[in-house]
Amino acid sequence: MTSFGAFSLPLALSLLVGGVVLLMPSPMATYAILAAIVLGGMPHGGLDLLLARHRFALDTLTATFAFFVGYVTLAAAVVALWISFPTVALVLFLAYSALHFGGDLAENKAIGATFAGLFVLGLPALTDMADTAAIFAILGADGSTIATTLAMAGVGGGIAAALDAKDRLRMIGVMASLAMLSWLVPPLVYFFIYFCGIHAPLHVKRVSRECRMSERAVLKQGLTLALVAAVAMAVAVFLLIPQIGWSDAMMRAVFIGFAALTVPHMLLVDLGPSLAKALERESA
């Protein structure tokens, strides 16, 4: 199981930001935490070009352009699916996010990681069903049904992840800490702390090790793509404001944007090594 220090700097900063947000009046708190999710989480996704160059030797402008076209096409397809079938899109987003996030806690096994990911994502539905369902509804989906189902999946996933873990006591300790966090703070703050304080820093460390670069150098290379994605989300917010207002516009832009970007990001991060090895065998 991947380990992460309870007093690591990113996690400590995320806890501090989350605490400050809790002191803010609504709706300012919602704006602040959504902005923090983008600013704190987007840079780790901006590392995808660096990772792709390392794994697939994108050493020409044509190869880099082809990567961007494929990346953006996949993201656009997710947005189109969300606009047409928001409930289906949200269910799929939660499913592939469970596999992606679960790898932070579980061994590198798809089944074990999915169980752990379901627990991570299901906690807010368990501890604050009404708020979680309201967020899902803002995203255009059947919030109540999905939140209820996610809560049940979280319980089952937690039990299965604990039983599947090699270091069971450690897994239970991490899960108990996350459960306490989810009980203490609202769903959006919980998601921010996990996403920006645990998931993103772990990804930066993995990319740093794989590319044999310092974490600072890795982050510098990721900031450009992160800025482009953040600007795109900001444009989406301003286009949605006249229809649904500031708060709902930010919620949709942030989460649908992350859902869209997570598909190519996850394919590169989780399936990229296998694809790279297959390409090497073909070229040999």
VMD Tcl script that draws the C-alpha trace (Angstrom):
set ca {
  {0.00 0.00 0.00}
  {1.27 3.47 -0.85}
  {2.25 5.39 2.26}
  {1.87 9.11 2.86}
  {3.00 11.05 5.87}
  {0.31 12.58 8.05}
  {2.38 15.77 8.31}
  {3.54 16.11 4.71}
  {3.56 19.70 3.47}
  {0.83 19.35 0.76}
  {-1.51 17.58 3.16}
  {-0.85 20.10 5.92}
  {-1.49 23.01 3.54}
  {-4.69 21.37 2.28}
  {-5.93 20.92 5.83}
  {-5.12 24.58 6.55}
  {-6.95 25.81 3.44}
  {-9.90 23.55 4.25}
  {-10.06 25.00 7.77}
  {-10.00 28.58 6.45}
  {-12.80 27.79 3.99}
  {-14.97 26.45 6.81}
  {-14.80 29.88 8.45}
  {-16.05 31.67 5.32}
  {-19.70 32.59 4.79}
  {-21.68 30.84 2.06}
  {-21.57 31.12 -0.97}
  {-18.04 32.55 -0.69}
  {-16.89 29.26 0.82}
  {-18.14 27.35 -2.22}
  {-16.32 29.67 -4.63}
  {-13.13 29.43 -2.58}
  {-13.05 25.64 -2.29}
  {-13.84 25.11 -5.99}
  {-11.04 27.52 -6.93}
  {-8.71 25.72 -4.50}
  {-9.57 22.36 -6.10}
  {-8.58 23.72 -9.51}
  {-5.41 25.48 -8.36}
  {-4.27 22.65 -6.09}
  {-5.20 19.70 -8.28}
  {-4.75 20.87 -11.84}
  {-0.91 20.98 -11.84}
  {-0.62 17.20 -11.36}
  {-2.71 16.66 -14.50}
  {-0.47 19.11 -16.33}
  {2.32 16.53 -16.05}
  {0.68 14.33 -18.67}
  {2.71 15.70 -21.58}
  {5.95 15.17 -19.66}
  {4.89 11.62 -18.81}
  {3.83 10.90 -22.39}
  {7.15 12.18 -23.73}
  {8.99 9.90 -21.32}
  {6.93 6.80 -22.12}
  {6.34 7.21 -25.85}
  {9.30 9.30 -27.01}
  {7.27 12.19 -28.41}
  {10.39 13.77 -29.86}
  {8.79 15.46 -32.88}
  {6.25 18.25 -33.28}
  {3.96 15.86 -35.20}
  {4.00 13.28 -32.42}
  {3.31 15.93 -29.78}
  {0.46 17.37 -31.85}
  {-1.05 13.89 -32.29}
  {-0.92 13.40 -28.52}
  {-2.74 16.70 -27.94}
  {-5.40 15.89 -30.54}
  {-6.09 12.50 -28.99}
  {-6.11 13.96 -25.47}
  {-8.51 16.79 -26.32}
  {-10.76 14.51 -28.40}
  {-11.22 12.11 -25.49}
  {-11.96 14.99 -23.10}
  {-14.45 16.55 -25.55}
  {-16.24 13.20 -25.92}
  {-16.72 13.05 -22.15}
  {-18.16 16.58 -22.10}
  {-20.55 15.66 -24.92}
  {-21.65 12.55 -23.02}
  {-22.23 14.63 -19.89}
  {-24.36 17.16 -21.75}
  {-26.50 14.43 -23.31}
  {-26.65 11.86 -20.49}
  {-25.51 13.46 -17.21}
  {-26.57 10.59 -14.94}
  {-24.75 8.01 -17.06}
  {-21.70 10.28 -17.28}
  {-21.59 10.78 -13.49}
  {-21.85 7.04 -12.82}
  {-19.00 6.37 -15.25}
  {-16.95 9.18 -13.73}
  {-17.35 7.76 -10.24}
  {-16.48 4.27 -11.49}
  {-13.23 5.18 -13.23}
  {-12.31 7.65 -10.49}
  {-12.65 4.83 -7.95}
  {-10.03 2.82 -9.83}
  {-7.77 5.84 -10.29}
  {-7.95 7.19 -6.71}
  {-7.90 3.75 -5.12}
  {-4.37 3.22 -6.37}
  {-3.25 5.75 -3.74}
  {-4.26 3.38 -0.94}
  {-4.18 -0.13 -2.36}
  {-1.55 -2.29 -4.02}
  {-1.30 -2.01 -7.80}
  {-4.19 -4.35 -8.46}
  {-7.28 -3.18 -10.32}
  {-9.74 -4.99 -8.06}
  {-8.17 -3.93 -4.77}
  {-7.71 -0.35 -5.97}
  {-11.34 -0.14 -7.09}
  {-12.55 -1.30 -3.69}
  {-10.38 1.29 -1.95}
  {-11.48 3.98 -4.40}
  {-15.14 3.24 -3.81}
  {-14.53 3.71 -0.10}
  {-12.75 7.04 -0.68}
  {-15.53 8.35 -2.95}
  {-18.36 6.84 -0.92}
  {-17.42 8.48 2.38}
  {-19.06 11.88 1.68}
  {-22.31 10.12 0.72}
  {-22.15 8.16 3.96}
  {-21.42 11.12 6.23}
  {-23.44 13.82 4.43}
  {-25.96 12.22 2.07}
  {-28.02 15.39 1.52}
  {-25.09 17.63 0.53}
  {-23.57 14.97 -1.72}
  {-26.91 14.39 -3.47}
  {-27.31 18.16 -3.93}
  {-23.88 18.41 -5.62}
  {-24.74 15.53 -7.96}
  {-28.05 17.22 -8.80}
  {-26.25 20.47 -9.69}
  {-24.19 18.41 -12.13}
  {-27.45 17.46 -13.84}
  {-27.71 13.88 -12.57}
  {-30.18 11.96 -10.39}
  {-28.41 13.05 -7.22}
  {-30.38 11.16 -4.59}
  {-30.22 7.77 -6.31}
  {-26.52 8.02 -7.13}
  {-25.59 9.27 -3.65}
  {-27.49 6.39 -2.01}
  {-25.89 3.83 -4.31}
  {-22.45 5.34 -3.79}
  {-22.84 5.20 -0.01}
  {-23.65 1.48 -0.15}
  {-20.78 0.88 -2.58}
  {-18.47 2.75 -0.20}
  {-19.34 0.44 2.68}
  {-18.83 -2.67 0.56}
  {-15.66 -1.28 -0.97}
  {-14.22 -0.42 2.42}
  {-14.78 -3.91 3.79}
  {-13.38 -5.54 0.67}
  {-10.34 -3.23 0.56}
  {-9.50 -3.98 4.20}
  {-9.77 -7.73 3.61}
  {-7.71 -7.50 0.39}
  {-4.87 -5.41 1.87}
  {-1.59 -7.12 2.73}
  {-1.03 -4.71 5.61}
  {-4.58 -4.83 6.95}
  {-4.01 -2.79 10.12}
  {-2.37 0.00 8.17}
  {-5.20 0.08 5.65}
  {-7.80 0.20 8.42}
  {-5.89 3.06 10.06}
  {-5.82 5.08 6.84}
  {-9.49 4.36 6.19}
  {-10.43 5.39 9.73}
  {-8.55 8.69 9.30}
  {-10.36 9.42 6.04}
  {-13.70 8.52 7.61}
  {-13.05 10.95 10.47}
  {-12.11 13.67 8.00}
  {-15.27 13.10 5.97}
  {-17.37 13.23 9.15}
  {-15.78 16.53 10.25}
  {-15.94 18.54 7.00}
  {-18.41 19.04 4.10}
  {-18.05 16.88 0.97}
  {-16.35 19.56 -1.14}
  {-13.75 20.27 1.54}
  {-13.15 16.54 2.00}
  {-12.65 16.10 -1.74}
  {-10.24 19.05 -1.87}
  {-8.12 17.73 1.00}
  {-7.93 14.23 -0.46}
  {-7.41 15.33 -4.06}
  {-4.90 18.10 -3.43}
  {-3.32 16.89 -0.19}
  {-2.90 13.18 -0.97}
  {-3.65 12.18 -4.58}
  {-1.89 15.00 -6.45}
  {1.34 14.96 -4.36}
  {1.61 11.18 -4.70}
  {1.29 11.50 -8.48}
  {3.98 14.18 -8.58}
  {6.32 11.88 -6.63}
  {5.65 8.97 -9.00}
  {6.29 11.09 -12.11}
  {9.43 12.52 -10.51}
  {10.81 9.04 -9.85}
  {9.87 7.69 -13.29}
  {11.27 10.65 -15.22}
  {14.27 10.97 -12.89}
  {13.66 14.65 -12.28}
  {13.24 16.70 -9.13}
  {9.69 17.33 -7.99}
  {10.20 21.06 -8.44}
  {11.33 20.59 -12.05}
  {8.42 18.26 -12.72}
  {5.90 20.77 -11.39}
  {7.40 23.61 -13.44}
  {6.85 21.61 -16.62}
  {3.28 20.82 -15.62}
  {2.20 24.38 -14.90}
  {1.74 25.42 -18.55}
  {-0.83 22.74 -19.37}
  {-2.47 23.29 -16.00}
  {-2.88 26.99 -16.79}
  {-4.45 26.21 -20.19}
  {-6.96 23.84 -18.57}
  {-7.76 26.34 -15.81}
  {-8.42 29.08 -18.38}
  {-10.73 26.73 -20.31}
  {-12.68 26.05 -17.10}
  {-12.92 29.78 -16.39}
  {-14.35 30.39 -19.88}
  {-16.91 27.62 -19.27}
  {-17.92 29.27 -15.99}
  {-18.59 32.63 -17.64}
  {-20.61 30.96 -20.41}
  {-22.76 29.14 -17.84}
  {-23.30 32.04 -15.41}
  {-26.22 33.66 -17.33}
  {-28.06 30.31 -17.31}
  {-27.49 28.89 -13.82}
  {-25.66 31.48 -11.69}
  {-22.14 31.67 -10.24}
  {-22.17 28.79 -7.76}
  {-23.76 26.17 -10.00}
  {-21.68 27.33 -12.98}
  {-18.44 26.85 -11.04}
  {-19.57 23.45 -9.76}
  {-20.39 22.18 -13.24}
  {-17.30 23.63 -14.89}
  {-14.94 22.23 -12.26}
  {-16.35 18.73 -11.93}
  {-17.34 18.14 -15.55}
  {-13.97 19.56 -16.56}
  {-12.14 17.22 -14.21}
  {-14.30 14.30 -15.36}
  {-13.36 15.04 -18.97}
  {-9.64 15.41 -18.27}
  {-9.52 12.37 -16.01}
  {-10.26 9.96 -18.89}
  {-7.12 10.69 -20.98}
  {-5.15 11.30 -17.76}
  {-6.14 7.93 -16.34}
  {-5.46 6.09 -19.61}
  {-1.97 7.59 -19.72}
  {-1.16 7.07 -16.04}
  {-2.73 3.66 -15.44}
  {-2.58 2.00 -18.85}
  {0.37 3.91 -20.33}
  {3.12 1.57 -19.03}
  {1.48 -1.51 -20.57}
  {0.95 0.29 -23.88}
  {4.54 1.56 -23.92}
  {5.88 -1.95 -23.38}
  {3.65 -3.30 -26.16}
  {4.95 -0.63 -28.55}
  {8.54 -1.47 -27.60}
  {7.96 -5.15 -28.39}
  {6.46 -4.27 -31.78}
  {9.36 -2.00 -32.71}
  {12.00 -4.52 -31.56}
}
mol new
graphics top color blue
foreach p $ca { graphics top sphere $p radius 0.5 }
foreach p [lrange $ca 0 end-1] q [lrange $ca 1 end] { graphics top cylinder $p $q radius 0.2 }
display resetview
